[in-house]
Amino acid sequence: MRSVILAPFLVMFVCAASAEVKKSSRNLEPLTKRSGSTASASSGNTGMSIATPAKEAVQNTVTKVTFSGPKNGWGFVMAASPYYTPQGKNCGKLPGGTLFKYTDVKESSRNAMLVCSVKLGESWEGPILLDCTDVAAYEGSPETLAPATVKNLGVYYTLNGRVADRKEELLDAKLAKNPHYEAAKQAQKAYQDSITKAAAMEKQMNTLTGPSKAKADEALRALKYEQVRIKAAADAAALAYKTWKESHPVDPGVLAADPQLMALEKERQAAKAAVASLLPPA
């Protein structure tokens, strides 16, 4: 489990539990009270959306992020974060700096989801479900604060997101040199495609009757047997990818020397000065 304590009004967290889901505390308070906690989400993926097989000692590990704050509030997306339709369809990611207001918190099979409306341009759109990781949450409403304060926070978190995006680009460029990269990527895609295909086949089968349904059921069973082989291949490729990755760590100096990242970091630090009293110490 990774967590960093921030100012009381601002909190983010991630909790990885072994064999069970455990919760991290979360206290959202008005901006006048400074408190909070933060962490970036850590998953069992390689960084290139390639699933990493669990090690024998932690086969039953469950990773879940919970949200135990108020049922309503507002905040900013700190770094690119996935969001979904109310029906659960993945709509992509919202960039860092996106302003949101949430009216409820829903549990999901993995992370808690905030039921939100988000400000895109000059209008509010929603409802959407926003993954509760990588967000800075505040109690109350942004309309009760000075517009300049909300604006300055938005500028800071937008730059925060751009810094994170640039770091990811640099890391992805390094990971792409992994000799197992393409094989792992293709193996994972094949497995995900088989899951999608099986779901479609099952949906269609449920509309059939008689001999047609029996035939469709047989085809679905055959695919699910094949999935065992496909998943084993994906797990093996992902393990090779991860092993190489862990034995070839990225040199922090490469990130620090990147001109674009340096420029973004300089902008972020300048923006931070305007909201320094609302942010945790460096």
C-alpha positions in Angstrom: 0.0 0.0 0.0 1.3 3.5 -0.9 0.0 6.7 0.6 1.2 10.2 1.2 -0.4 12.5 3.7 -1.5 15.9 2.2 -3.4 19.0 3.5 -6.6 18.0 5.3 -9.0 19.4 2.7 -7.4 17.5 -0.1 -7.2 13.8 -0.3 -6.4 10.9 -2.6 -5.5 7.4 -1.8 -4.9 3.9 -3.0 -5.1 0.7 -1.0 -3.8 -2.7 -2.2 -5.0 -5.5 0.0 -3.7 -9.1 0.1 -6.6 -11.6 0.0 -9.0 -9.0 1.1 -10.0 -5.4 0.4 -8.9 -2.9 3.0 -9.9 0.7 3.3 -7.8 3.9 3.6 -9.2 6.7 5.7 -10.4 9.7 3.9 -11.4 13.0 5.6 -12.7 15.7 3.3 -13.0 19.1 4.9 -13.7 22.6 3.8 -10.9 24.6 2.2 -10.5 26.5 5.4 -9.2 23.3 7.0 -6.1 21.9 5.5 -5.8 18.1 5.4 -5.7 15.1 3.1 -3.8 12.2 1.7 -2.6 11.1 -1.7 -1.3 8.3 -3.8 -1.2 7.4 -7.4 -3.0 4.1 -8.3 -0.8 1.1 -8.5 -2.1 -1.8 -10.5 -0.9 -5.2 -11.6 -0.3 -3.9 -15.1 3.1 -3.4 -16.7 2.6 0.3 -17.7 1.6 -0.6 -21.3 -1.8 -2.1 -20.4 -0.2 -5.5 -20.3 -1.5 -7.6 -17.5 1.2 -9.0 -15.2 0.5 -12.5 -13.9 0.3 -12.8 -10.1 3.2 -14.4 -8.3 2.5 -17.6 -6.5 2.7 -16.0 -3.0 0.1 -13.5 -3.8 -2.4 -15.3 -6.1 -5.3 -14.2 -3.9 -4.3 -10.5 -3.7 -7.2 -8.1 -4.3 -6.4 -4.5 -5.3 -9.2 -2.0 -4.7 -9.4 1.7 -4.1 -12.1 2.8 -1.7 -13.6 6.3 -1.1 -14.9 7.0 2.4 -15.4 10.7 2.1 -18.7 12.6 1.9 -21.3 11.6 -0.6 -21.0 14.9 -2.4 -18.4 17.5 -3.1 -16.1 18.6 -5.9 -12.5 18.6 -7.0 -10.0 18.3 -9.8 -8.6 15.4 -11.8 -4.9 15.5 -10.9 -3.6 13.2 -13.7 -5.3 11.5 -16.6 -8.1 9.4 -15.1 -10.6 6.9 -16.6 -14.3 7.8 -16.6 -17.4 5.9 -17.6 -21.1 6.2 -18.6 -23.6 5.4 -15.8 -23.9 2.0 -17.5 -20.2 1.4 -17.0 -18.9 1.9 -20.6 -15.3 3.2 -20.6 -15.2 6.6 -22.2 -11.5 7.1 -22.1 -9.7 9.5 -19.7 -10.2 13.0 -18.4 -7.1 15.1 -18.4 -5.5 16.6 -15.4 -7.1 19.9 -14.4 -10.7 18.8 -15.2 -13.1 20.3 -12.7 -15.8 18.0 -11.4 -18.7 18.0 -8.9 -19.8 14.7 -7.5 -23.2 13.9 -6.0 -22.7 10.2 -4.9 -20.2 7.5 -4.5 -20.7 4.0 -6.0 -18.8 0.9 -5.3 -17.6 -1.2 -8.3 -15.7 -4.4 -8.8 -12.5 -2.6 -8.5 -12.4 1.1 -7.5 -15.0 3.3 -6.0 -16.6 5.6 -8.6 -17.7 9.2 -8.1 -21.0 10.1 -9.8 -20.0 13.4 -11.4 -20.7 16.2 -13.7 -17.6 17.6 -15.3 -16.8 21.0 -16.7 -15.8 20.8 -20.3 -15.2 24.3 -21.7 -17.9 26.5 -20.3 -20.5 23.8 -19.8 -21.1 21.1 -17.3 -21.7 17.6 -18.7 -22.8 14.4 -17.1 -23.6 12.3 -15.2 -20.5 10.3 -15.6 -18.7 7.9 -13.3 -15.2 9.0 -12.4 -12.5 6.6 -11.0 -11.7 8.0 -7.5 -8.0 7.6 -8.0 -5.8 10.5 -9.1 -8.3 13.1 -8.0 -8.1 16.0 -5.5 -11.4 16.2 -3.6 -12.9 19.1 -1.7 -16.0 19.3 0.5 -18.7 21.8 -0.4 -19.0 23.5 -3.8 -16.6 25.5 -6.0 -19.3 28.2 -6.4 -18.7 29.2 -2.7 -15.1 30.0 -3.3 -13.4 33.0 -5.0 -13.3 32.3 -8.7 -9.7 33.2 -8.8 -8.9 30.4 -6.3 -10.7 27.8 -8.3 -9.0 29.1 -11.5 -5.6 29.0 -9.9 -6.1 25.5 -8.6 -7.3 24.4 -12.1 -4.1 25.8 -13.7 -1.9 24.0 -11.2 -3.7 20.6 -11.6 -3.7 21.0 -15.4 0.1 21.4 -15.3 0.3 18.6 -12.8 -1.5 16.4 -15.3 0.8 17.5 -18.2 3.9 16.7 -16.2 2.5 13.2 -15.5 1.6 12.8 -19.2 5.1 13.7 -20.3 6.7 11.3 -17.7 4.5 8.6 -19.0 5.5 9.3 -22.6 9.2 9.1 -21.6 8.6 5.9 -19.7 6.7 4.3 -22.6 9.5 5.2 -25.0 11.8 3.3 -22.7 9.5 0.3 -22.3 9.0 0.1 -26.0 12.6 -0.9 -26.2 11.8 -4.0 -24.2 12.4 -7.0 -26.6 9.2 -8.6 -25.2 7.1 -5.5 -25.7 5.3 -6.4 -29.0 4.8 -10.0 -28.1 3.3 -9.1 -24.7 1.1 -6.4 -26.2 -0.2 -8.7 -28.9 -0.8 -11.6 -26.5 -2.7 -9.4 -24.2 -4.8 -8.0 -27.1 -5.6 -11.6 -28.2 -6.8 -12.4 -24.7 -8.9 -9.2 -24.4 -10.4 -9.9 -27.8 -11.3 -13.4 -26.7 -13.1 -12.0 -23.7 -15.1 -9.6 -25.9 -15.9 -12.3 -28.4 -17.1 -14.7 -25.6 -19.4 -12.0 -24.1 -20.9 -11.3 -27.6 -21.4 -15.0 -28.2 -23.1 -15.5 -24.8 -25.4 -12.6 -25.4 -26.4 -14.0 -28.7 -26.8 -17.5 -27.4 -29.3 -16.2 -24.8 -31.6 -15.1 -27.6 -31.7 -18.5 -29.1 -33.7 -21.6 -28.4 -33.6 -25.3 -29.3 -30.9 -26.8 -31.5 -29.6 -23.3 -32.4 -28.9 -22.5 -28.7 -27.3 -25.9 -28.1 -25.0 -25.3 -31.1 -24.1 -21.8 -29.9 -23.4 -23.1 -26.4 -21.0 -25.7 -27.8 -19.2 -23.0 -29.7 -19.0 -20.9 -26.6 -17.6 -23.7 -24.6 -14.9 -24.4 -27.2 -13.9 -20.7 -27.1 -13.6 -20.8 -23.3 -11.4 -23.8 -23.5 -9.3 -22.0 -26.0 -9.1 -19.0 -23.7 -7.2 -21.0 -21.2 -4.4 -21.4 -23.8 -4.7 -17.7 -24.9 -4.4 -16.5 -21.3 -1.5 -18.8 -20.5 0.4 -17.3 -23.5 -0.5 -13.8 -22.4 0.7 -14.5 -18.9 4.0 -15.9 -20.1 4.6 -13.0 -22.4 3.7 -10.5 -19.7 6.1 -12.2 -17.2 8.9 -12.0 -19.7 8.1 -8.4 -20.3 8.0 -7.6 -16.6 11.2 -9.5 -15.9 13.1 -7.5 -18.5 11.5 -4.2 -17.3 12.5 -4.8 -13.7 16.1 -5.7 -14.7 16.4 -2.5 -16.8 15.1 0.3 -14.6 14.7 3.8 -16.1 17.5 6.2 -15.2 15.9 9.1 -13.3 18.4 11.3 -14.9 16.9 10.7 -18.3 13.6 12.1 -17.1 15.3 15.0 -15.3 17.2 16.0 -18.4 14.2 16.1 -20.8 13.7 19.7 -22.0 10.0 19.5 -22.3 9.5 18.0 -18.9 11.9 20.6 -17.4 9.8 23.4 -19.0 6.5 21.9 -17.7 7.9 21.5 -14.2 9.0 25.1 -14.2 5.5 26.2 -15.2 4.0 23.9 -12.5 6.2 25.4 -9.8 5.2 28.9 -10.9 1.5 28.0 -10.7 2.0 26.3 -7.4 3.0 29.7 -5.8 -0.5 31.0 -6.3 -2.1 28.1 -4.3 0.8 27.2 -2.1 -1.3 27.5 1.1 -3.7 25.0 -0.3 -1.2 22.4 -1.2 1.0 20.1 0.9 4.7 21.0 1.5 7.1 19.7 -1.1 
